[in-house]
Amino acid sequence: MLPSPLDRLLVVLLTLLCLDLWVTPAQCDHRPAPAKHAHRGPRPLRPRTPDDCPKCRDAKATPLAATTRSVVPYAQRKSRRGRRKTIDTHGQACPNPDCDYHQVTDPAIHALVGYGHHGRHDPIQDFYCQACHKKFSARRYTALYGLKTPAAQVAQVLHAIAEGLSVQAAPRVFQLSETTVRSWLTRAGLHSRSLHDRLMRSLHLTHLQLDELRLKLRGQLDAGWLWVACDARTKLIPAFARGARTHALAHQLVHEIVLRLAPGCVPVFSSDGLALYCYALTAHFGAWVQQANTQRRTWAVDLRRL
């Protein structure tokens, strides 16, 4: 007997009802799926210690040098007879490392006296050490040492380059060889660096600005970055470094700043928000302190620098 149309309709409805009951429980939950990577915000910066600075680690690993012995003034060692000094020797020091008065610039202690002049174009003062019997020129350790060109001409060329004249155009303007001009420029740079290291000591600064400047040098596609520390009030630059934007360069810049500052001077630092500055500053101006009766440590400014 063939099923009636009504029976066929009932079978279709029962089939659809069973399919609906089987599919609906899986699709009735409309809650959004959890995100795979929830946004947690920026990770807090963790302060560092002096062990993270390569220069601080090297200084800690290197044994301290022996305490320098006191030097007896040469005036107490020599006889009182003889002619008195007429040439000012303040700031001069004996270059002989075997001399007892090596690197002593105090005229009341060292054994230096004037020893005539030399030079064809400019009178160059000579000095003589009475302790080790060594003679040296007043231009030693300067950019003019050993040059036969008049000092005024060298100063004129370097001043023109400092004002913007290119190194390629300076030989044509002053009728010199490019090798000579580059040699003078190298001498001046080395002398400026040594003078900067000698004068930038025991500085009392209140606000230092830290920044990196992109360099573009002639003949180089990527010259790196220039790390600069600038005093906000006087625009003095106590420290600078050249290189990539790495932890090592950040530590090098801040380490040099620490060497320039006077004992007890902790200035205010401002930067462009580079995280490397946070790591370098916390490594040189603070330490982790163990709290009492707890195992938790907190970072604090090193009070020994205040």
Residue pairs with C-beta under 8 A, 6 or more apart in sequence:
3 11
45 275
45 278
45 279
47 278
47 279
47 282
47 283
47 286
47 288
47 299
48 279
48 280
48 282
48 283
49 283
49 287
49 288
50 56
50 57
50 60
50 283
50 284
50 287
51 57
52 247
52 251
52 279
52 283
53 251
53 254
53 255
53 280
53 283
53 284
54 248
54 251
54 252
55 251
55 252
55 255
56 251
56 255
56 283
56 284
71 100
71 101
71 104
71 109
73 108
73 109
74 101
74 109
74 110
74 111
74 130
74 131
75 108
77 131
78 111
78 130
85 107
85 113
85 114
86 114
87 113
87 114
87 125
87 127
88 107
89 107
89 110
89 112
89 113
89 114
89 127
90 105
90 107
91 105
92 105
92 110
92 112
92 127
92 138
93 101
93 102
93 103
93 104
93 105
93 110
93 112
94 101
94 102
94 103
94 104
94 110
94 111
94 112
94 129
94 131
94 132
94 134
94 136
95 102
95 134
95 136
95 140
95 141
96 102
96 129
96 132
96 134
98 132
99 129
99 131
99 132
99 134
100 131
100 132
101 109
101 110
101 111
101 112
101 129
101 131
101 132
104 110
110 129
111 129
111 130
111 131
111 132
112 127
112 128
112 129
112 130
113 127
113 128
113 130
114 125
114 126
114 127
114 128
115 126
115 127
115 128
115 135
116 126
117 123
117 124
117 125
117 126
118 124
118 126
118 137
120 148
121 148
121 149
121 150
121 151
122 150
122 151
124 137
124 138
124 139
125 137
125 138
126 135
126 136
126 137
126 138
127 135
127 136
127 137
127 138
128 134
128 135
129 135
129 136
137 145
139 145
139 146
141 191
141 194
142 191
143 154
143 184
143 187
143 188
143 190
143 191
144 151
144 154
144 187
147 154
147 184
153 174
154 184
156 174
157 170
157 174
157 176
157 181
157 184
158 184
158 185
158 188
160 170
160 173
160 174
161 167
161 170
161 181
161 185
165 173
167 178
167 181
167 182
167 185
168 178
170 176
170 178
170 181
171 177
171 178
171 180
171 181
174 181
200 238
200 239
200 260
201 260
202 261
202 262
202 263
203 236
203 238
203 260
203 261
203 262
203 265
204 261
204 262
204 265
205 231
205 236
205 238
205 261
205 265
205 267
206 232
206 233
206 267
206 268
207 231
207 232
207 233
207 267
207 268
207 269
207 270
208 229
208 230
208 231
208 232
208 238
208 257
208 267
208 268
208 269
208 270
209 229
209 230
209 231
209 232
209 269
209 270
209 271
210 227
210 228
210 229
210 253
210 269
210 270
210 271
210 272
210 274
210 277
211 227
211 228
211 230
211 271
211 272
212 225
212 226
212 227
212 228
212 245
212 272
212 274
213 225
213 226
213 228
214 225
214 226
215 223
215 224
215 225
215 226
215 242
216 223
217 223
224 242
224 243
224 244
225 242
225 243
225 244
225 245
225 249
226 240
226 241
226 242
227 240
227 241
227 242
227 243
227 249
227 250
227 252
227 253
228 237
228 240
229 237
229 238
229 239
229 240
229 253
229 257
230 236
230 237
231 237
231 238
232 270
238 256
238 257
238 260
238 261
239 253
239 256
239 257
239 260
240 253
241 249
241 252
241 253
241 256
243 249
243 252
245 274
245 276
246 276
247 276
247 279
247 280
249 276
250 274
250 276
250 277
250 279
250 280
251 279
251 280
251 283
251 284
253 280
254 277
254 280
254 281
254 283
254 284
255 280
255 284
257 284
258 284
258 285
261 267
263 305
264 305
264 306
265 305
266 285
266 301
266 305
266 306
269 277
269 281
271 277
282 299
285 301
285 302
285 305
286 299
286 300
286 301
286 302
287 299
287 300
287 302
288 297
288 298
288 299
289 297
289 298
289 299
289 300
290 297
291 297
291 298
